[in-house]
């Protein structure tokens, strides 16, 4: 009645009152529905009446709203479900699932057409709701024969796909995507059971083919190919599962990329959107299957070389198929990734074949290095026939990969041929490194690898020797390094164009070998050497020295290195021909002999700078002395004659170079020699040492350039006072304690005589230090002698006093008589002293 009132009001154009009446009718209907739920019969009757009422409202309205249509449609579906449940209250979940599927299909069927668009759209959407509810019922625990129903539910994605192909269906793309979603939702349920797996995957493949036809998108194409591959795998499993091994399954996995890439090549012939997405999908799946195939083959080969029982023929077949597939892919679409994969597949194929025959790691190493050389030469050949940018980056990396892998495998043990394998790997690196200036580090490493290979060959032979001295082996290794350095310099004219290196770069490599040879030859020196080994050692270090000296014509630092090594060689040669005691005593004198000629020879005329030779000449004798001093702690000491000869040498050097300070070395060495003489003669009196060191200090004060300047006058005076004071006061002390074999009174007068000599020297040289210290020493010693004389002869005290008093009176009288002359005399000498040194 309320709805009829609303209709009447709408005819009277009372729209607001009509809406209020319809709202009141809706509220009343909801209240009646809630109340009717307590009784099944009343409930179904109420739902039926409510549906009829809503249907009348829709019919009576000229333009019913979308919400009202959806409400009416939902009420109708609920009413049908309620009457079915009322009429058949004991229906099973299976029956309700069937009803839901039939309802969904019926709704979708009704959605097709050109009229009543709002009703048809609601049928499409409510059909989806029924399909979703039916999918939820698949997980109901009360559901029986689940696998059959899982497969039966495939009618939902099939219906959605069919809808997308009907011309009057409004949303075909949405239907396709929902079909794809439904397939993805149902496949995990059906794939578990053998009974439904094949049928479900087959249906999914067919439906995805149809969906992708309407949806030329990459994701759809990927799913189509994925379902097709899964269907093929399921067929093989059903037919051959009892006879299939891991190896044969791996073979199947390897065949799949080949088939996909064959299909990929066929699809690339057309540029349509559908073929483009299928092209990308087949390539993506082929790559995705190639990765686990190669991974499994890697694992197999690693295991096969540890456990021979693992080897099987089917793994070779699998390696062959995946290699052919990658070769086909690379031929049609060459990329860095395909080349890398092909290189790995070829290596795995070779490894599988060798693992099935003799399982030889060395055989695998040889084969791998052969692959490295082959790919490097093939890359050079192809590049020679191409123009600009002839190389892909993989063409550089693959030979290096083979070389490194072969090198690692070859070094699993050390034998006579290990060095040859290293040479092969190094040749690959050189071939790649010469291709581009940016690859020079590869060339450097490869050249050093060649050197390492020669060392491996030599070391293996040394290890085979049953006995020998370690120093001999080190000498041979140093000789090898020297030979390599010299050969690189000799063959530079041919090596530089091939290696494509600069002359400076090749020289640097040769120099590094010289450094290695020098280090090894010095290490051999501190090791034990046999008699023949000593001669070889000498020859090698002389060659190393000659190498350095030849380089020294252009760089002074090399000259120093050559002189240093030549000095070691001469020293060791003298060690071989002279007794150790003779060499130790006279080696500084011998060093002076060589140093003299090193200093005076015309090196500039011969192409060298004279500076390194002369500097080395100056350092050589003193270095030998200190070295011998260190050795002398256990073997003896340097002879006095050698010390004096070295002192004379440095005196000559100081004069030749006009560097007086170099003569300090001469003074020091001469002092050392004199002290050695004192020690040998058991001379221990302090006076002699004071004369020695005081004289040395006076020499420094007299000739040092800095002390001779006017500004250093005070310093020079103090130094002289120190030196003369050291001598004179030591003489006073020595006079007190005496010298064995000399009469004390004579020693006292000798000290007085020494003081007078110092005074006279000061007057003659006009040096105040001599005059002051001499006068002071003279006065002290005279007074001391008088005192000693009085102690011994006390009766003469009065006589001495009378004489001294008379002398003082005479001096005073003379001064008073000639006062002006005496004052003038004193002032004169005071002025003179100011001008003295």
Phi, psi and omega in degrees: 000321180295321180292322177295325176296318179297323179292319178298315180297325180292324178292333177276006179062033172260077190294318182295318178293326178295318179295321178295321178295319179294323177295319178296321179296321179295318180296317178298320179295320179293320179296318179295323180294320179295316181294324184287346183292347180283339181234124184302316183294313179300323182298309183293322179295318180298317179297320180294315180296319179298317180297315181297320180297313179297322179296319178297321179299315180297320183290321184288332179285142177285327179218090181288144179285160181297319180298319180293322179295315180296323179294317179296318181296317179295319178298321178297316180295319179295322179297317179297316180295323180292318179293324177295316180294326179289319182284327182228077187290347186254025180293142180278170176298323180300317181294314179300323177297319178296316179301317180297317179294317178297318179298317179298316180294320180297317179299315180296326178295317180293336183287352183271129178151174183255338181258171180051055188296323181292319178295321182291322178295320177295326177295320178297314183288319180289334172295320176297321179297316178297321178295320179295319178297321179295322177296322178296326180290342177297339180261006179291127181299336181280354181289131177252161182051052187300319183298323178294319180289327175302315179291321180297328181294347177298347177296334179294303177297329178295318178296319179297318178297317179298319179301321182295338181269349180283135187291331184267005181280133190282334186231070183293321181295319178297321178297320178296312181296323177291327175295318177298318180296318180296321178296317178294330180284326187270334185298318177301335180280325186271337188286343182289321185272134177296327184297322185253351188300307184298311182298317182296315180293325177295314178299316180299319180297314181296314181296321179292327174299316179292319179296316181295331176301322179271336182241082180285065180244153185296319182296321178294318180295320178299317179293322179299310180296322179297315177296322179296317177296320179295320178297316178297317177297321179295320178298314179297320179297316182294324186274318190242014188302325183287336183255358184276134173250176179299322180297318181288325175297322177295326176296316177300317179298328178282330180288327183304311178300325179297313179299315181298319180287330172297315176296323178300317179295321179292321181292330182291349183287343180239150184254016179294158182298319181297316179293327179296316181290324177291327177298313179295322182292315180296320179294318180297315179294323179296318178294318181298325178280333180293322183300306178295329178298310179296324179296314178297321180292324176298311179300320179297313183294321177298318180291322185296327181280349175262325183232103184300332183292347183282338187298141179208150184294326185295335178290328175294318179298315179299317178298321180295316180296315182292327176294316179296320179298315180292325176297316178297316179297317181293324180295320182277327183218080184288117175225166179299318180298318180292322178295318178300314181295319179297318179300316178295319180296318179298317178299318179293323177297313179298317180296322179294319180296314180294322179297330181275350181257279184243358178052044182267120178293324178293322176299319177295321179297316179298315180297319181293318178294325176297318176300320179298312179296320181295313180293326178293314179292322178295320177298319178295321181294314180295320181296327181292340181258001179248164182270239185288144180049063186286342189252136161276155182298330179294332179294336175275321187284325186296310177301321178296319178301311179299318182296314181294316181297316178297322179295318180295315181295319183294334183268017176292341170211160186252119179220190186293341185255000182301320179298325179293323177295321178295322177298317179299316178296321180294323178297323176297313180299320178295318179298322178283319184296332182280355183286329187214145180296333179287346182264014181302323176304326177294320178296318179300311181298322181292321178296318177293330176293324175299316177299316179299324179296317178296323176296319179299318179297317181289317182297322179298317179295323178294323180292337180282343179293133183284333180209162180158167181268138178302324180298327178296317179297316178296324178296318178295321177295320176295321178297322178296315178299319179297316180298319179296316180299317182291318179297321178296325177286321181290318184270010184303325182299329180263329182288321185300314179296324182286313182284341182059046176247159173283157179300322180296325180291317178292323177297320179299320179295317178298320179296322178296324175294324176297318178299316179297316178298320179294318178297317181293323183290327176287325176295323177294330182296324180272002175257174180281136180238141174280172180298311174296325180297327178296320180293319178295320179301315179298316181298318182294314183290331175293320178295319177298319178296318179297320177301312182295321181292325177295318177293334182292348177296334181251338182224124185295327182298325177295325179298317177302315181297317179296318178297318180299314179291322178295323176297319177297318180298314180296318180299316181290325176297317176295325177299327181285330187256342182246148174297152183298322182294318179294316181297321181292320182288322190249002181298324176296322178294320177296319179299323177296323179299310180292321182296324180299312181290327176298329183278323190263344183293149183280074183296327181298322179293337183263005174103357179256160169281137183286339186300310180301320181295315182291319177298318179295322179298321180291327183277335190299305185299314182294326177295319179296321179298313180293323178296315178294324178299321179291318179288328186294347179301335180240343187245347183138206182214168179288141182289156180296323180299319179296321179297318180292324178294317179295321178299317178295323179298314181289332173295319177295318179298317181299321179288320182295325183262358182056041177237091189296334182293337175297336180290345176299325176299319178298316179298314180298316180293321178296318176301317179301315181296318181295319177298319176301322178293317177303314181296319181293330180264007179059036177272115184237003182292137182297334185301318183294320178290325177295319176300321183294307184284326176296317177299321179295320180292322177296324178296317179296315181296332185277325190245349184296128184299323182289323180285342181277351180286152181301327182292340182260022185297316181294318179298317178297318179298315180295320179295320178293318178300319179297313182295311182292321178299320178302317182289308187292315182289329173294323177296318176301315180296319182293325178295330180287317185270342176084166177234135183300127176094357180243133181295132185302319181297320178296322180295323178295314178294331177294321177294320177297320178297320178298319180295320179295321177298318180296319179297314180297321177297318178298319179292319182292318182270354181058050180240122186292324184301318178296315184295314184294307184293322179296316180296315180299316180296317180300313183296316181298316185288322179297312179300321179294320179295319178298315180300314178297321181295318179296320179299323182278326183231083185290336180294336181277359181300317181294320181296317181294320179297318180296315180297315181295320180294316179300318180297319180292321178296318179297319179296318182293319179295316180299319181296319182291323181288329183234052185300311184296320179293321181293317180296319179296323179296314180295316180297323178299312182289332175294319177293321179297318180297329179295332181269353181284164174294000000 
